[in-house]
Amino acid sequence: MKVAIVYSSKTGNTEEVVHLIRKLFLKERIDVTLYRIAELQIKDLINYEAVVIGTYTWGNGEIPQEMMELYRAFETLNVKRILTGVVGTGDSGYPKFCGAVDEFRDMLYVHTKLIATLKIEVNLQMYDIDRCLKFVSVFRDRLNQRQTIR
Ligand SMILES: Cc1cc2nc3c(=O)[nH]c(=O)nc-3n(C[C@H](O)[C@H](O)[C@H](O)COP(=O)(O)O)c2cc1C
């Protein structure tokens, strides 16, 4: 079971969340690799059973520029079988709270097997830990299901 987490973070909020999510996958004994977006060879995406995208939101509810190549890759590569999820941090003071999560969600729903999304208000709080646990457990269950079917 191979999971990739690909993220971008300017001020560290999203980075903190994806580090926690990575830890929770490891606790479930799921093979997971964490990439900053600049470290990922986009063509390697297809080697993963599941991909979690971590993104902040910029501008007026926009996906950060550096994440756009990844967005377009999911639109164009043959990724229909990949389980996907999106986690993001944002600030609800902006009109489009975590708009980048919504943008990714809508596209991934069409092109992949989207299974979970998670929006975090600015930075990780104690009460978010349970939400992250739930996010990871949805992936664990779906990955296990696939193993059983094989
Ligand atoms: C110029 C600017 C524009 C932003 N626009 C939005 C927005 O439209 N929606 C939102 O939810 N958050 C917005 N944010 C808040 C960031 O997404 C939020 O602080 C996030 O946690 C930053 O993540 P990072 O620490 O991983 O870089 C904006 C922040 C800045 C500085």
The ligand as a Tripos MOL2 file, in Angstrom:
@<TRIPOS>MOLECULE
LIG
   31    33     1     0     0
SMALL
NO_CHARGES

@<TRIPOS>ATOM
      1 C1         -2.4070   37.1590    0.3370 C.3       1 LIG1
      2 C2         -3.1490   36.0500    1.0540 C.ar      1 LIG1
      3 C3         -4.3230   35.5790    0.5020 C.ar      1 LIG1
      4 C4         -5.0430   34.5720    1.1370 C.ar      1 LIG1
      5 N1         -6.2380   34.1450    0.5960 N.ar      1 LIG1
      6 C5         -6.9800   33.2040    1.2490 C.ar      1 LIG1
      7 C6         -8.2500   32.7870    0.7460 C.ar      1 LIG1
      8 O1         -8.7380   33.2450   -0.2810 O.2       1 LIG1
      9 N2         -8.9230   31.8400    1.4320 N.ar      1 LIG1
     10 C7         -8.4460   31.2900    2.5790 C.ar      1 LIG1
     11 O2         -9.1090   30.4250    3.1620 O.2       1 LIG1
     12 N3         -7.2500   31.6720    3.1030 N.ar      1 LIG1
     13 C8         -6.5030   32.6090    2.4630 C.ar      1 LIG1
     14 N4         -5.2920   33.0070    2.9870 N.ar      1 LIG1
     15 C9         -4.8180   32.4100    4.2510 C.3       1 LIG1
     16 C10        -3.8280   31.2740    4.0740 C.3       1 LIG1
     17 O3         -4.2970   30.2780    3.1880 O.3       1 LIG1
     18 C11        -3.5670   30.6440    5.4400 C.3       1 LIG1
     19 O4         -2.8640   31.5540    6.2530 O.3       1 LIG1
     20 C12        -2.8200   29.3220    5.3620 C.3       1 LIG1
     21 O5         -2.8490   28.6800    6.6070 O.3       1 LIG1
     22 C13        -1.3620   29.4990    4.9480 C.3       1 LIG1
     23 O6         -0.8060   28.2120    4.8550 O.3       1 LIG1
     24 P1          0.7360   27.9060    4.9870 P.3       1 LIG1
     25 O7          1.1760   28.3310    6.3710 O.co2     1 LIG1
     26 O8          0.8240   26.4360    4.8060 O.co2     1 LIG1
     27 O9          1.4360   28.6850    3.9280 O.co2     1 LIG1
     28 C14        -4.5570   34.0260    2.3610 C.ar      1 LIG1
     29 C15        -3.3720   34.5200    2.9010 C.ar      1 LIG1
     30 C16        -2.6760   35.5260    2.2820 C.ar      1 LIG1
     31 C17        -1.4220   36.0620    2.9200 C.3       1 LIG1
@<TRIPOS>BOND
     1     1     2 1
     2     2     3 ar
     3     2    30 ar
     4     3     4 ar
     5     4     5 ar
     6     4    28 ar
     7     5     6 ar
     8     6     7 ar
     9     6    13 1
    10     7     8 2
    11     7     9 ar
    12     9    10 ar
    13    10    11 2
    14    10    12 ar
    15    12    13 ar
    16    13    14 ar
    17    14    15 1
    18    14    28 ar
    19    15    16 1
    20    16    17 1
    21    16    18 1
    22    18    19 1
    23    18    20 1
    24    20    21 1
    25    20    22 1
    26    22    23 1
    27    23    24 1
    28    24    25 2
    29    24    26 1
    30    24    27 1
    31    28    29 ar
    32    29    30 ar
    33    30    31 1
@<TRIPOS>SUBSTRUCTURE
     1 LIG1         1 GROUP 0 **** ****
